[in-house]
Amino acid sequence: MDLRFLQSFLRVAETGSMAAAARDLGVTPAAVAQRIQALEAEFGVPLLVRAGRRMRPTQGGSAILAPARELLRGADALRALAAGSDLAGVLRVGAISTALTGLLPAILKRFVALAPRVDTYVVPGSSAELFRKLSAEEIDAAILVDPQFVLPKTLEWRLLREEPLVVLAPAALANEAPGDLLRREPLIRYDRNHWGGRLADAYLRRLRIRPKERLELDSLEAIAVMVGEGLGVSIVPDWAPPWPEGLAVAKLALEADAPRRRVGLVWPRASQKQALLGTFARAAVNDPPSRQGR
């Protein structure tokens, strides 16, 4: 059995999409489909079935999910042993969209210098999605928003960035008071399904502001573009650059005690990949591992 075929099956089962699995694995959707077909031929049963627009495991596919993950983890451990170093194998890291461009590139540059033999897979997603994947051991670590609940003691947290909430407004409204804009102008709301969006919603509720909602979007970059087009104002975290270029927007600061979105790295304390994860954490904060943000 080719372990790449098993890995492709797991990624399709986890993402629900041949195309998404192909992007994660750096191959074409046709290659993923061929691998699945070969695996099904070897097992003699279908492993995936289409349900609407998503691919889902069959009964036989569901039965092998957990053993397949364990087999791949074992293969990673064997690679590390063969390399004669704990800093070898595979590391699967999830990241929210703004971290993909604003934080992760510099982290990966430092990590590759420290652990050049490690194969790193990056899995994009929302904080809630990544937390679920981490809990299900589908990824090894995640860069996400600090949730509004207490993290289990089984998880380690390292703060990477604090982002104050700001009001985004068209450039022509740069001299207006943020509170007045939120009460008067149409609101382009940060999706409340996202943990950062819930933070912004809680702030509006605290001030008893009932905005005139125009749109609700899950992409901060798209929100910034909409504001730049004069469609309304928004309240968002001041996320790590780069921001979209050519925007005619103003960033208006709120009061000093306004909420902040905390973005950090989280990983399981009892992982078999502690050496890799510790090295990744050092690359993430560019500091010795003893200094923690929480």
C-alpha positions as a Markdown table, in Angstrom:
| # | Residue | x | y | z |
|---|---|---|---|---|
| 1 | Met | 0.0 | 0.0 | 0.0 |
| 2 | Asp | 1.3 | 3.4 | -1.0 |
| 3 | Leu | 1.0 | 5.7 | 2.0 |
| 4 | Arg | 0.4 | 8.7 | -0.3 |
| 5 | Phe | -2.8 | 7.1 | -1.4 |
| 6 | Leu | -3.9 | 6.7 | 2.2 |
| 7 | Gln | -2.9 | 10.3 | 2.9 |
| 8 | Ser | -5.0 | 11.5 | -0.1 |
| 9 | Phe | -8.0 | 9.5 | 1.2 |
| 10 | Leu | -7.8 | 11.2 | 4.6 |
| 11 | Arg | -7.5 | 14.7 | 3.2 |
| 12 | Val | -10.6 | 14.2 | 1.0 |
| 13 | Ala | -12.5 | 12.7 | 4.0 |
| 14 | Glu | -11.4 | 15.7 | 6.1 |
| 15 | Thr | -12.0 | 18.5 | 3.6 |
| 16 | Gly | -15.0 | 16.9 | 1.8 |
| 17 | Ser | -13.4 | 17.9 | -1.6 |
| 18 | Met | -11.0 | 16.4 | -4.1 |
| 19 | Ala | -10.0 | 19.9 | -5.1 |
| 20 | Ala | -9.3 | 21.0 | -1.5 |
| 21 | Ala | -7.3 | 17.9 | -0.8 |
| 22 | Ala | -5.3 | 18.4 | -4.0 |
| 23 | Arg | -4.4 | 22.0 | -2.9 |
| 24 | Asp | -3.3 | 20.8 | 0.5 |
| 25 | Leu | -1.1 | 18.0 | -0.9 |
| 26 | Gly | 0.3 | 20.0 | -3.8 |
| 27 | Val | -1.0 | 17.7 | -6.6 |
| 28 | Thr | -3.8 | 17.8 | -9.1 |
| 29 | Pro | -7.4 | 16.7 | -8.4 |
| 30 | Ala | -7.0 | 14.1 | -11.1 |
| 31 | Ala | -4.0 | 12.6 | -9.2 |
| 32 | Val | -6.0 | 12.5 | -5.9 |
| 33 | Ala | -8.9 | 10.8 | -7.8 |
| 34 | Gln | -6.5 | 8.2 | -9.2 |
| 35 | Arg | -5.0 | 7.5 | -5.8 |
| 36 | Ile | -8.5 | 7.0 | -4.2 |
| 37 | Gln | -9.4 | 4.6 | -7.1 |
| 38 | Ala | -6.3 | 2.6 | -6.5 |
| 39 | Leu | -6.9 | 2.4 | -2.8 |
| 40 | Glu | -10.5 | 1.3 | -3.3 |
| 41 | Ala | -9.4 | -1.3 | -5.8 |
| 42 | Glu | -6.8 | -2.6 | -3.2 |
| 43 | Phe | -9.4 | -2.8 | -0.4 |
| 44 | Gly | -12.2 | -4.0 | -2.7 |
| 45 | Val | -14.8 | -1.6 | -1.3 |
| 46 | Pro | -15.8 | 2.0 | -2.0 |
| 47 | Leu | -14.3 | 4.4 | 0.5 |
| 48 | Leu | -15.9 | 7.7 | -0.5 |
| 49 | Val | -19.3 | 8.7 | -1.8 |
| 50 | Arg | -20.6 | 12.1 | -3.1 |
| 51 | Ala | -23.3 | 13.7 | -1.0 |
| 52 | Gly | -24.4 | 16.9 | -2.7 |
| 53 | Arg | -21.3 | 18.9 | -3.3 |
| 54 | Arg | -19.2 | 17.1 | -0.7 |
| 55 | Met | -17.4 | 13.8 | -0.6 |
| 56 | Arg | -18.1 | 11.7 | 2.5 |
| 57 | Pro | -16.6 | 8.5 | 3.7 |
| 58 | Thr | -18.7 | 5.3 | 3.2 |
| 59 | Gln | -19.2 | 2.9 | 6.0 |
| 60 | Gly | -16.0 | 1.2 | 5.0 |
| 61 | Gly | -14.2 | 4.5 | 4.7 |
| 62 | Ser | -15.3 | 5.7 | 8.1 |
| 63 | Ala | -14.1 | 2.4 | 9.7 |
| 64 | Ile | -10.5 | 3.0 | 8.5 |
| 65 | Leu | -10.2 | 6.7 | 9.3 |
| 66 | Ala | -8.7 | 6.3 | 12.8 |
| 67 | Pro | -6.4 | 3.4 | 11.9 |
| 68 | Ala | -5.2 | 5.2 | 8.8 |
| 69 | Arg | -4.3 | 8.3 | 10.9 |
| 70 | Glu | -2.4 | 6.1 | 13.4 |
| 71 | Leu | -0.6 | 4.4 | 10.5 |
| 72 | Leu | 0.6 | 7.7 | 9.0 |
| 73 | Arg | 1.7 | 8.9 | 12.4 |
| 74 | Gly | 3.7 | 5.7 | 12.8 |
| 75 | Ala | 5.3 | 6.3 | 9.4 |
| 76 | Asp | 6.3 | 9.8 | 10.4 |
| 77 | Ala | 8.0 | 8.4 | 13.5 |
| 78 | Leu | 9.9 | 5.9 | 11.5 |
| 79 | Arg | 11.1 | 8.6 | 9.2 |
| 80 | Ala | 12.4 | 10.5 | 12.1 |
| 81 | Leu | 14.2 | 7.4 | 13.5 |
| 82 | Ala | 15.8 | 6.7 | 10.1 |
| 83 | Ala | 17.0 | 10.2 | 9.9 |
| 84 | Gly | 18.6 | 9.9 | 13.3 |
| 85 | Ser | 16.9 | 13.1 | 14.6 |
| 86 | Asp | 13.7 | 14.1 | 16.3 |
| 87 | Leu | 13.5 | 17.0 | 13.8 |
| 88 | Ala | 12.3 | 15.0 | 10.8 |
| 89 | Gly | 8.9 | 13.7 | 9.6 |
| 90 | Val | 5.7 | 15.6 | 8.8 |
| 91 | Leu | 4.1 | 18.5 | 10.6 |
| 92 | Arg | 0.5 | 19.6 | 9.8 |
| 93 | Val | -0.2 | 23.2 | 10.8 |
| 94 | Gly | -3.5 | 24.9 | 10.5 |
| 95 | Ala | -3.8 | 28.7 | 10.1 |
| 96 | Ile | -6.5 | 31.3 | 9.8 |
| 97 | Ser | -6.6 | 33.4 | 6.6 |
| 98 | Thr | -4.8 | 36.5 | 8.0 |
| 99 | Ala | -2.1 | 34.4 | 9.6 |
| 100 | Leu | -1.5 | 32.6 | 6.2 |
| 101 | Thr | -0.1 | 35.9 | 4.8 |
| 102 | Gly | 0.7 | 38.0 | 7.8 |
| 103 | Leu | 2.4 | 35.6 | 10.2 |
| 104 | Leu | 3.1 | 32.2 | 8.7 |
| 105 | Pro | 5.6 | 33.1 | 6.0 |
| 106 | Ala | 8.2 | 34.5 | 8.5 |
| 107 | Ile | 7.5 | 31.6 | 10.9 |
| 108 | Leu | 8.0 | 29.0 | 8.2 |
| 109 | Lys | 11.3 | 30.7 | 7.1 |
| 110 | Arg | 12.7 | 30.4 | 10.6 |
| 111 | Phe | 11.3 | 26.9 | 11.1 |
| 112 | Val | 12.8 | 25.6 | 7.8 |
| 113 | Ala | 16.2 | 26.9 | 8.9 |
| 114 | Leu | 15.9 | 25.0 | 12.2 |
| 115 | Ala | 14.4 | 21.8 | 10.8 |
| 116 | Pro | 15.1 | 21.5 | 7.1 |
| 117 | Arg | 14.2 | 17.8 | 6.9 |
| 118 | Val | 10.6 | 18.3 | 8.1 |
| 119 | Asp | 7.8 | 18.2 | 5.5 |
| 120 | Thr | 5.3 | 20.9 | 6.6 |
| 121 | Tyr | 1.6 | 20.9 | 5.4 |
| 122 | Val | -0.5 | 24.0 | 5.9 |
| 123 | Val | -4.2 | 23.6 | 6.3 |
| 124 | Pro | -6.3 | 26.9 | 6.0 |
| 125 | Gly | -9.5 | 27.3 | 7.9 |
| 126 | Ser | -11.5 | 29.4 | 10.5 |
| 127 | Ser | -10.5 | 29.2 | 14.1 |
| 128 | Ala | -13.5 | 27.0 | 15.0 |
| 129 | Glu | -12.7 | 24.6 | 12.1 |
| 130 | Leu | -9.0 | 24.4 | 13.0 |
| 131 | Phe | -9.8 | 23.8 | 16.7 |
| 132 | Arg | -12.0 | 20.9 | 15.7 |
| 133 | Lys | -9.3 | 19.5 | 13.5 |
| 134 | Leu | -6.8 | 19.8 | 16.3 |
| 135 | Ser | -9.1 | 18.1 | 18.7 |
| 136 | Ala | -9.6 | 15.3 | 16.2 |
| 137 | Glu | -5.8 | 15.0 | 15.6 |
| 138 | Glu | -6.2 | 15.9 | 11.9 |
| 139 | Ile | -3.6 | 18.5 | 12.4 |
| 140 | Asp | -0.6 | 18.9 | 14.8 |
| 141 | Ala | -0.9 | 22.6 | 15.6 |
| 142 | Ala | -2.9 | 25.6 | 14.7 |
| 143 | Ile | -2.5 | 29.4 | 14.5 |
| 144 | Leu | -5.9 | 30.7 | 15.5 |
| 145 | Val | -7.9 | 33.3 | 17.5 |
| 146 | Asp | -7.9 | 32.8 | 21.3 |
| 147 | Pro | -11.4 | 31.4 | 21.9 |
| 148 | Gln | -13.9 | 32.9 | 24.3 |
| 149 | Phe | -13.7 | 29.8 | 26.5 |
| 150 | Val | -11.1 | 28.2 | 28.6 |
| 151 | Leu | -8.8 | 26.0 | 26.6 |
| 152 | Pro | -8.4 | 22.4 | 27.8 |
| 153 | Lys | -5.3 | 21.8 | 30.0 |
| 154 | Thr | -4.2 | 19.2 | 27.4 |
| 155 | Leu | -3.4 | 22.1 | 25.1 |
| 156 | Glu | -0.4 | 24.4 | 25.1 |
| 157 | Trp | -0.9 | 28.1 | 24.0 |
| 158 | Arg | 1.7 | 30.6 | 22.8 |
| 159 | Leu | 0.5 | 34.2 | 22.1 |
| 160 | Leu | 1.8 | 35.5 | 18.8 |
| 161 | Arg | -0.1 | 38.8 | 18.3 |
| 162 | Glu | -2.7 | 41.1 | 19.9 |
| 163 | Glu | -4.9 | 43.0 | 17.4 |
| 164 | Pro | -7.1 | 45.9 | 18.7 |
| 165 | Leu | -10.5 | 46.3 | 17.2 |
| 166 | Val | -10.6 | 49.3 | 14.8 |
| 167 | Val | -13.3 | 50.9 | 12.8 |
| 168 | Leu | -12.7 | 50.8 | 9.0 |
| 169 | Ala | -14.3 | 53.7 | 7.1 |
| 170 | Pro | -14.1 | 55.2 | 3.7 |
| 171 | Ala | -11.2 | 57.7 | 3.5 |
| 172 | Ala | -13.7 | 60.6 | 3.2 |
| 173 | Leu | -15.0 | 59.9 | 6.7 |
| 174 | Ala | -11.5 | 59.7 | 8.3 |
| 175 | Asn | -12.3 | 62.7 | 10.7 |
| 176 | Glu | -15.6 | 61.3 | 12.0 |
| 177 | Ala | -15.9 | 59.8 | 15.5 |
| 178 | Pro | -15.9 | 55.9 | 15.3 |
| 179 | Gly | -19.0 | 55.6 | 17.5 |
| 180 | Asp | -20.9 | 58.0 | 15.4 |
| 181 | Leu | -20.0 | 56.1 | 12.2 |
| 182 | Leu | -21.1 | 52.8 | 13.7 |
| 183 | Arg | -24.5 | 54.2 | 14.7 |
| 184 | Arg | -25.1 | 56.1 | 11.4 |
| 185 | Glu | -23.4 | 54.3 | 8.5 |
| 186 | Pro | -24.4 | 50.9 | 7.0 |
| 187 | Leu | -22.4 | 48.2 | 8.7 |
| 188 | Ile | -20.4 | 45.6 | 6.8 |
| 189 | Arg | -20.3 | 43.0 | 9.6 |
| 190 | Tyr | -17.4 | 40.6 | 10.3 |
| 191 | Asp | -19.1 | 37.1 | 10.3 |
| 192 | Arg | -20.3 | 36.2 | 13.7 |
| 193 | Asn | -19.5 | 32.5 | 13.0 |
| 194 | His | -15.8 | 33.5 | 13.4 |
| 195 | Trp | -14.4 | 34.1 | 16.9 |
| 196 | Gly | -13.1 | 37.5 | 15.9 |
| 197 | Gly | -16.6 | 38.4 | 14.5 |
| 198 | Arg | -18.1 | 37.5 | 17.8 |
| 199 | Leu | -15.7 | 39.8 | 19.6 |
| 200 | Ala | -16.8 | 42.7 | 17.4 |
| 201 | Asp | -20.4 | 41.8 | 18.0 |
| 202 | Ala | -19.9 | 41.8 | 21.7 |
| 203 | Tyr | -18.4 | 45.2 | 21.6 |
| 204 | Leu | -21.3 | 46.6 | 19.7 |
| 205 | Arg | -23.7 | 45.1 | 22.2 |
| 206 | Arg | -21.7 | 46.5 | 25.1 |
| 207 | Leu | -22.1 | 50.0 | 23.7 |
| 208 | Arg | -25.8 | 49.2 | 22.8 |
| 209 | Ile | -25.2 | 50.1 | 19.2 |
| 210 | Arg | -27.8 | 48.7 | 16.8 |
| 211 | Pro | -26.1 | 49.2 | 13.4 |
| 212 | Lys | -27.8 | 49.3 | 10.0 |
| 213 | Glu | -26.5 | 46.0 | 8.7 |
| 214 | Arg | -25.7 | 45.9 | 5.0 |
| 215 | Leu | -23.5 | 42.8 | 4.6 |
| 216 | Glu | -22.0 | 40.0 | 6.7 |
| 217 | Leu | -18.7 | 38.6 | 5.3 |
| 218 | Asp | -16.2 | 36.0 | 6.6 |
| 219 | Ser | -13.2 | 37.6 | 4.8 |
| 220 | Leu | -11.5 | 40.5 | 6.4 |
| 221 | Glu | -9.8 | 41.4 | 3.1 |
| 222 | Ala | -13.1 | 41.4 | 1.3 |
| 223 | Ile | -14.6 | 43.6 | 4.1 |
| 224 | Ala | -11.8 | 46.1 | 3.6 |
| 225 | Val | -12.4 | 46.3 | -0.1 |
| 226 | Met | -16.2 | 46.8 | 0.4 |
| 227 | Val | -15.5 | 49.7 | 2.8 |
| 228 | Gly | -13.0 | 51.2 | 0.3 |
| 229 | Glu | -15.8 | 51.2 | -2.3 |
| 230 | Gly | -18.0 | 53.3 | 0.1 |
| 231 | Leu | -20.5 | 50.6 | 0.9 |
| 232 | Gly | -20.3 | 51.1 | 4.6 |
| 233 | Val | -18.1 | 50.9 | 7.7 |
| 234 | Ser | -16.9 | 47.9 | 9.7 |
| 235 | Ile | -15.4 | 47.0 | 13.0 |
| 236 | Val | -12.5 | 44.5 | 12.6 |
| 237 | Pro | -9.2 | 43.5 | 14.2 |
| 238 | Asp | -6.2 | 45.3 | 13.0 |
| 239 | Trp | -4.7 | 42.2 | 11.4 |
| 240 | Ala | -1.1 | 41.6 | 10.5 |
| 241 | Pro | -0.2 | 43.0 | 7.0 |
| 242 | Pro | -0.2 | 42.7 | 4.1 |
| 243 | Trp | -3.6 | 44.3 | 3.5 |
| 244 | Pro | -5.1 | 44.7 | 0.0 |
| 245 | Glu | -3.4 | 47.4 | -1.9 |
| 246 | Gly | -4.9 | 50.6 | -3.2 |
| 247 | Leu | -7.6 | 50.9 | -0.6 |
| 248 | Ala | -9.2 | 54.3 | 0.1 |
| 249 | Val | -10.0 | 53.4 | 3.8 |
| 250 | Ala | -9.3 | 55.0 | 7.1 |
| 251 | Lys | -8.4 | 52.9 | 10.3 |
| 252 | Leu | -10.0 | 54.6 | 13.3 |
| 253 | Ala | -8.8 | 53.6 | 16.7 |
| 254 | Leu | -11.2 | 52.9 | 19.5 |
| 255 | Glu | -10.8 | 53.6 | 23.2 |
| 256 | Ala | -7.8 | 52.1 | 25.0 |
| 257 | Asp | -9.9 | 49.4 | 26.7 |
| 258 | Ala | -11.6 | 48.2 | 23.5 |
| 259 | Pro | -11.4 | 44.4 | 23.0 |
| 260 | Arg | -8.4 | 42.9 | 21.3 |
| 261 | Arg | -8.2 | 39.8 | 19.1 |
| 262 | Arg | -5.5 | 37.5 | 20.4 |
| 263 | Val | -3.9 | 35.3 | 17.8 |
| 264 | Gly | -1.7 | 32.4 | 19.0 |
| 265 | Leu | -0.3 | 29.0 | 18.4 |
| 266 | Val | -2.0 | 26.0 | 20.1 |
| 267 | Trp | -0.9 | 22.4 | 20.1 |
| 268 | Pro | -1.4 | 19.3 | 22.3 |
| 269 | Arg | 0.9 | 18.8 | 25.3 |
| 270 | Ala | 1.0 | 15.1 | 24.9 |
| 271 | Ser | 1.8 | 14.9 | 21.2 |
| 272 | Gln | 4.4 | 12.4 | 20.0 |
| 273 | Lys | 5.9 | 15.3 | 18.0 |
| 274 | Gln | 6.9 | 17.4 | 20.9 |
| 275 | Ala | 10.4 | 18.0 | 19.5 |
| 276 | Leu | 9.0 | 19.3 | 16.2 |
| 277 | Leu | 6.2 | 21.3 | 17.9 |
| 278 | Gly | 8.6 | 22.9 | 20.4 |
| 279 | Thr | 10.9 | 23.9 | 17.5 |
| 280 | Phe | 7.9 | 25.3 | 15.6 |
| 281 | Ala | 6.8 | 27.3 | 18.6 |
| 282 | Arg | 10.3 | 28.8 | 19.0 |
| 283 | Ala | 10.2 | 29.7 | 15.3 |
| 284 | Ala | 6.7 | 31.2 | 15.8 |
| 285 | Val | 7.7 | 33.6 | 18.6 |
| 286 | Asn | 11.4 | 33.9 | 17.5 |
| 287 | Asp | 12.3 | 33.5 | 21.2 |
| 288 | Pro | 13.3 | 30.8 | 23.7 |
| 289 | Pro | 10.4 | 28.4 | 24.6 |
| 290 | Ser | 10.3 | 29.5 | 28.2 |
| 291 | Arg | 8.7 | 32.8 | 27.4 |
| 292 | Gln | 4.9 | 32.4 | 27.0 |
| 293 | Gly | 2.1 | 34.8 | 26.2 |
| 294 | Arg | -0.4 | 33.3 | 28.6 |
